[in-house]
Amino acid sequence: MSATSNRPSRARRPRAEVQDNLVEATLRLLDDHDPKDLTSRQIASAANEHLRYVADFFGGQAGLLAATLPRAIEEAIAEISPGLTKDELPARIRKLVRLSAWLVQHQPTVFAERVHRPLFNVVIDFHEKEYGLDRPTARLLTQRSLAGIYAYVLFGPIFDLEDGDFAAHVELTQTIGNAVAEVQRRSNTAST
């Protein structure tokens, strides 16, 4: 917007720049809003872009939110990479969970493209290295861990989850990972 008005600038800019502005604004808004509560108008205003660009460049709000998913995954990977040992689930991971849940309902084909694969690989790699698990077992532990995170964020009240429960679940995952790794080591030792 220009300094003299609240309207987006009419200056022609590269499409990629406008798209990036809209994706970045969406990420910022998702920090404080559930995807179901956002409107294309809010996003365009926060990005200081024309509302029509949401439809023109993304096919609508669902397309824009789908285009935001890879960036939300990058943010979540930055939180997960050192390992989830925090007492509370980081906000960026909560944001990714809410966005993913919305996309499953409104743009499910985005997951057929396997855009979420980098997140899985980071967690699988972590479980392999941290516990010495083989890849298939690390994948199973990853699925279990991520399913627990999704349940924690989306259905906490249903499962009677309270503050502090997340840390207990992380500790339980560590215990399971160590126990399974010990069974694998014993099995490998017995077979040699």
C-alpha positions, 0 to 999 in steps of 0.5 A: 500500500502506498503511504497515502492510502490503504489500497494495494499499489498498482505497480506491476510486480513479478508474479512470484513476488506477489505469490510469495507475499501472499504465502508469507502473509498467510503464514503470519496469520496462521500464527494466531488464526485457525485456517477455517477462520481466515478469509481471502480478504484478510490474507490479501490485506495482510499481504498488501496485495489485491484480493483478486490475486488469491484467485488469479494465482492460486485458484482461491483460498484453498490453493493459497493454503495448499501453497503455504503448506511447504513453508509451514513444513519447513518451519516445523522441521526447524522445530523438530530437527533437534528433537521434541524434548520440550514441555509444550508442543511448539506453536509452529508445529501446532500451526502445521497440524491445523493447516494440514487438518484443514487441507485434508478436508478442503484440498486433499490432493495436496497430500497425494503429491507427498509434499509432507514427505520431508517432515516424515523423513526428518523424523524418521532419520531422527528416530533411526539415529537417536535409537539405532532403529532400522528404517521400517521401525523408525518409520512406524515410530514416526507414524505413531509420534506424528499421530499423537501430535495430531491427536494432541492438537486437534482432539486434546479435550476428547482425550482429556489431555492437559498442559504438561501431558505433551512432555509425558508423551515425548518421554513415552516415545523415547522409552518405546524407541529405546525398548524397541532398539534393545529388542532389535539389538538382542535379535541381531546379536542372537542371529549372528 
